[in-house]
Amino acid sequence: MLFGSSSGALLALEAANKLEGKVTKLFMYEPPFIIDEFRPRLPANNVQHLNNLIGKKSLMNLSSTI
């Protein structure tokens, strides 16, 4: 079972995907998904921008340590 809140919900989702079949329950609380047109979309280079801010080559590398 995994639980993630906010951006941790996305990491939990990615971990569940990588741990194929080992996660039987996934609880995601307030994941930062934009599912409507009421907020502006994130820029196309948002992941690169975040990577630059945290000094990592890829945000995906963070979840590989789970």
PyMOL commands that place a pseudoatom at each C-alpha (Angstrom):
pseudoatom trace, name=CA, resn=MET, resi=1, chain=A, elem=C, hetatm=0, pos=[0.000, 0.000, 0.000]
pseudoatom trace, name=CA, resn=LEU, resi=2, chain=A, elem=C, hetatm=0, pos=[1.280, 3.449, -0.904]
pseudoatom trace, name=CA, resn=PHE, resi=3, chain=A, elem=C, hetatm=0, pos=[0.039, 6.861, 0.168]
pseudoatom trace, name=CA, resn=GLY, resi=4, chain=A, elem=C, hetatm=0, pos=[1.053, 10.147, -1.379]
pseudoatom trace, name=CA, resn=SER, resi=5, chain=A, elem=C, hetatm=0, pos=[-0.081, 13.702, -0.801]
pseudoatom trace, name=CA, resn=SER, resi=6, chain=A, elem=C, hetatm=0, pos=[0.263, 16.557, -3.282]
pseudoatom trace, name=CA, resn=SER, resi=7, chain=A, elem=C, hetatm=0, pos=[3.382, 16.021, -5.406]
pseudoatom trace, name=CA, resn=GLY, resi=8, chain=A, elem=C, hetatm=0, pos=[4.096, 12.899, -3.348]
pseudoatom trace, name=CA, resn=ALA, resi=9, chain=A, elem=C, hetatm=0, pos=[0.931, 11.446, -4.867]
pseudoatom trace, name=CA, resn=LEU, resi=10, chain=A, elem=C, hetatm=0, pos=[2.587, 11.593, -8.278]
pseudoatom trace, name=CA, resn=LEU, resi=11, chain=A, elem=C, hetatm=0, pos=[5.693, 9.883, -6.944]
pseudoatom trace, name=CA, resn=ALA, resi=12, chain=A, elem=C, hetatm=0, pos=[3.529, 7.189, -5.348]
pseudoatom trace, name=CA, resn=LEU, resi=13, chain=A, elem=C, hetatm=0, pos=[1.735, 6.694, -8.668]
pseudoatom trace, name=CA, resn=GLU, resi=14, chain=A, elem=C, hetatm=0, pos=[5.032, 6.364, -10.505]
pseudoatom trace, name=CA, resn=ALA, resi=15, chain=A, elem=C, hetatm=0, pos=[6.391, 3.958, -7.878]
pseudoatom trace, name=CA, resn=ALA, resi=16, chain=A, elem=C, hetatm=0, pos=[3.245, 1.821, -8.156]
pseudoatom trace, name=CA, resn=ASN, resi=17, chain=A, elem=C, hetatm=0, pos=[3.735, 1.724, -11.910]
pseudoatom trace, name=CA, resn=LYS, resi=18, chain=A, elem=C, hetatm=0, pos=[7.378, 0.658, -11.579]
pseudoatom trace, name=CA, resn=LEU, resi=19, chain=A, elem=C, hetatm=0, pos=[6.591, -1.966, -8.922]
pseudoatom trace, name=CA, resn=GLU, resi=20, chain=A, elem=C, hetatm=0, pos=[4.179, -3.772, -11.259]
pseudoatom trace, name=CA, resn=GLY, resi=21, chain=A, elem=C, hetatm=0, pos=[1.814, -5.970, -9.251]
pseudoatom trace, name=CA, resn=LYS, resi=22, chain=A, elem=C, hetatm=0, pos=[3.470, -5.354, -5.871]
pseudoatom trace, name=CA, resn=VAL, resi=23, chain=A, elem=C, hetatm=0, pos=[1.289, -2.394, -4.900]
pseudoatom trace, name=CA, resn=THR, resi=24, chain=A, elem=C, hetatm=0, pos=[-2.239, -3.534, -4.075]
pseudoatom trace, name=CA, resn=LYS, resi=25, chain=A, elem=C, hetatm=0, pos=[-3.593, -0.180, -2.904]
pseudoatom trace, name=CA, resn=LEU, resi=26, chain=A, elem=C, hetatm=0, pos=[-2.711, 3.375, -3.836]
pseudoatom trace, name=CA, resn=PHE, resi=27, chain=A, elem=C, hetatm=0, pos=[-4.062, 6.411, -2.003]
pseudoatom trace, name=CA, resn=MET, resi=28, chain=A, elem=C, hetatm=0, pos=[-3.496, 9.767, -3.669]
pseudoatom trace, name=CA, resn=TYR, resi=29, chain=A, elem=C, hetatm=0, pos=[-4.560, 12.914, -1.803]
pseudoatom trace, name=CA, resn=GLU, resi=30, chain=A, elem=C, hetatm=0, pos=[-4.734, 16.160, -3.766]
pseudoatom trace, name=CA, resn=PRO, resi=31, chain=A, elem=C, hetatm=0, pos=[-2.416, 15.225, -6.641]
pseudoatom trace, name=CA, resn=PRO, resi=32, chain=A, elem=C, hetatm=0, pos=[-1.484, 18.335, -8.638]
pseudoatom trace, name=CA, resn=PHE, resi=33, chain=A, elem=C, hetatm=0, pos=[-3.410, 17.399, -11.771]
pseudoatom trace, name=CA, resn=ILE, resi=34, chain=A, elem=C, hetatm=0, pos=[-5.021, 20.069, -13.918]
pseudoatom trace, name=CA, resn=ILE, resi=35, chain=A, elem=C, hetatm=0, pos=[-8.126, 18.445, -15.333]
pseudoatom trace, name=CA, resn=ASP, resi=36, chain=A, elem=C, hetatm=0, pos=[-10.060, 21.429, -16.593]
pseudoatom trace, name=CA, resn=GLU, resi=37, chain=A, elem=C, hetatm=0, pos=[-9.556, 24.567, -18.649]
pseudoatom trace, name=CA, resn=PHE, resi=38, chain=A, elem=C, hetatm=0, pos=[-10.098, 26.996, -15.760]
pseudoatom trace, name=CA, resn=ARG, resi=39, chain=A, elem=C, hetatm=0, pos=[-6.391, 27.219, -14.989]
pseudoatom trace, name=CA, resn=PRO, resi=40, chain=A, elem=C, hetatm=0, pos=[-3.665, 27.958, -17.496]
pseudoatom trace, name=CA, resn=ARG, resi=41, chain=A, elem=C, hetatm=0, pos=[-1.697, 24.934, -18.650]
pseudoatom trace, name=CA, resn=LEU, resi=42, chain=A, elem=C, hetatm=0, pos=[1.886, 24.519, -17.510]
pseudoatom trace, name=CA, resn=PRO, resi=43, chain=A, elem=C, hetatm=0, pos=[4.525, 25.516, -20.049]
pseudoatom trace, name=CA, resn=ALA, resi=44, chain=A, elem=C, hetatm=0, pos=[5.909, 22.720, -22.229]
pseudoatom trace, name=CA, resn=ASN, resi=45, chain=A, elem=C, hetatm=0, pos=[9.346, 23.090, -20.626]
pseudoatom trace, name=CA, resn=ASN, resi=46, chain=A, elem=C, hetatm=0, pos=[8.020, 22.879, -17.051]
pseudoatom trace, name=CA, resn=VAL, resi=47, chain=A, elem=C, hetatm=0, pos=[9.784, 19.588, -16.233]
pseudoatom trace, name=CA, resn=GLN, resi=48, chain=A, elem=C, hetatm=0, pos=[13.097, 20.972, -17.505]
pseudoatom trace, name=CA, resn=HIS, resi=49, chain=A, elem=C, hetatm=0, pos=[12.549, 24.130, -15.466]
pseudoatom trace, name=CA, resn=LEU, resi=50, chain=A, elem=C, hetatm=0, pos=[11.896, 22.087, -12.303]
pseudoatom trace, name=CA, resn=ASN, resi=51, chain=A, elem=C, hetatm=0, pos=[14.918, 19.901, -13.022]
pseudoatom trace, name=CA, resn=ASN, resi=52, chain=A, elem=C, hetatm=0, pos=[17.069, 23.016, -13.270]
pseudoatom trace, name=CA, resn=LEU, resi=53, chain=A, elem=C, hetatm=0, pos=[15.704, 24.329, -9.988]
pseudoatom trace, name=CA, resn=ILE, resi=54, chain=A, elem=C, hetatm=0, pos=[16.548, 21.164, -8.068]
pseudoatom trace, name=CA, resn=GLY, resi=55, chain=A, elem=C, hetatm=0, pos=[19.790, 20.466, -9.924]
pseudoatom trace, name=CA, resn=LYS, resi=56, chain=A, elem=C, hetatm=0, pos=[18.829, 16.981, -11.102]
pseudoatom trace, name=CA, resn=LYS, resi=57, chain=A, elem=C, hetatm=0, pos=[19.051, 15.508, -14.584]
pseudoatom trace, name=CA, resn=SER, resi=58, chain=A, elem=C, hetatm=0, pos=[15.505, 14.191, -14.349]
pseudoatom trace, name=CA, resn=LEU, resi=59, chain=A, elem=C, hetatm=0, pos=[12.637, 14.293, -11.876]
pseudoatom trace, name=CA, resn=MET, resi=60, chain=A, elem=C, hetatm=0, pos=[12.149, 10.610, -12.676]
pseudoatom trace, name=CA, resn=ASN, resi=61, chain=A, elem=C, hetatm=0, pos=[15.499, 9.880, -11.001]
pseudoatom trace, name=CA, resn=LEU, resi=62, chain=A, elem=C, hetatm=0, pos=[14.026, 10.983, -7.680]
pseudoatom trace, name=CA, resn=SER, resi=63, chain=A, elem=C, hetatm=0, pos=[11.435, 8.216, -7.688]
pseudoatom trace, name=CA, resn=SER, resi=64, chain=A, elem=C, hetatm=0, pos=[13.934, 5.522, -8.653]
pseudoatom trace, name=CA, resn=THR, resi=65, chain=A, elem=C, hetatm=0, pos=[15.307, 5.683, -5.110]
pseudoatom trace, name=CA, resn=ILE, resi=66, chain=A, elem=C, hetatm=0, pos=[11.968, 4.617, -3.590]
for i in range(1, 66): cmd.bond("trace and resi %d" % i, "trace and resi %d" % (i + 1))
show_as sticks, trace
zoom trace
